Amino acid sequence: MLYYIIKILFSALLITAISEISKRSTFWGGVLASVPFITVIAFIWMYTETKSVEKISQLSTSVFWLVIPSLSMFLILPYLLKLKLDFYLALLISVVVMVLCYYAMIFILTKFGMKI
């Protein structure tokens, strides 16, 4: 149980740090947010718990392919905000488009016989 509490606190600390740094500098907040800390931490926890490099390899491949559709949100959100759309509406639309892009990517990958 203590292990899970440590994992949760560490993850929350990382997200809070990125949020606080972003208030002072969107550039440095963006740099920290773009580094896949959570993925690296997940790899470490997964390896610690399972010792399975095969599972980590599969997770790494899945993350690679699924990062691509997630980029749609980072293109659409600033565009909608520049159009003066309400923040929450722009965020909602961006997330919906991103989810649709995820479905499209999964569909395309399965058509090519890739399992993610």
N, C-alpha and C positions, 0 to 999 in steps of 0.2 A: 504494500500500500504506500509506503514512504517513497518508493521508486516512482510511482505514478504522480504523487504530489510534486516531487522534484521535477519531473518532466513537464507538468502543467505550469509550475512556477517559472521555469526557465523559458518556456515558450511565451508566456505572458510578459516576462521581463523583456524579451527580445522585441515583441510587438510594441510594447510601451516605449522602449528606447527609440525605435524607428519613428514612432509617432512624435515623440518629443523633439528629436533631432530635426524632423521635417518642419516643425514650427519655426525653427531658427534658420534652416537652410533646406529648401526643397531639393537642391542639387545633392547634398550629402544624404538627405533622407531617401532620395531616389536611388543613390548608389547603394546604400545599405539594404533598401527594399528589393533591389534587383539581384543582389547576391542571394543565391538559394540556401540561406542559412537553415531554414526549416527542413529542406530536403536533405542537407548534409547531416543535420541532427537526427532526422528520421533514419538515414542510413546507419549512423552510429548506434542508435537504439536498436534498430532491427538486427544489426550484426551482433550486438551484445546479447540480445535475447535469443537469436536463432542460430547464429554462426553460419548462416546460409548465404554464401556469396552468389549463388544462383538466384535467390529471391531478390537480392539487392540489385543484381544485374537486370532482372526483369523490371523491377521498379524504376531503375534509372532509364531504361528504354521507354517505359510508359510515360515518365515525366517528360522526356525529350519530345515525344510526339504530341503530348497534351499541352505543352507550353505554347505551341504554335497557335491553337485556337484561343488561348487566353489572351494573346496579344491584341485581339480584336477590341477588347474592352479599353485598352490603353490608347487606341486610335479613335474610337467612337466617343468616349467620355469627354475628352477635351474639345472635340468638334461640337458636340451638343452644348457644352457649357459656353463656348464662344457664340453660339446662336442664342444665348441668354435663356436657355431652358432652365427650369427649376432644377436645383442640384439633385434632389431625390428622384425626380422623374428621369433626368439624364442618366443617373446611376442605374435606375431600374431598367431602362431601355438598353444600356450598355451591358448589363448582366444578362438580360434576355438574349441579346444578340450573341454574347459569348457562349451561352449555353447551347444555342442553335449551332454555333461553330463547333462546339465539342461534339454534338451529335453528328454533324457532317464529317468531322475528322474520324470519328469512330466508324462511321459507315464506310468511308473511303479505305481506312486501314483494314477492315474486315473483308472488303472486296479484294484486297491484295493478299489476303490470307494471313495477316498479322494479328496475333493475339496480344491484347494489352490488358 
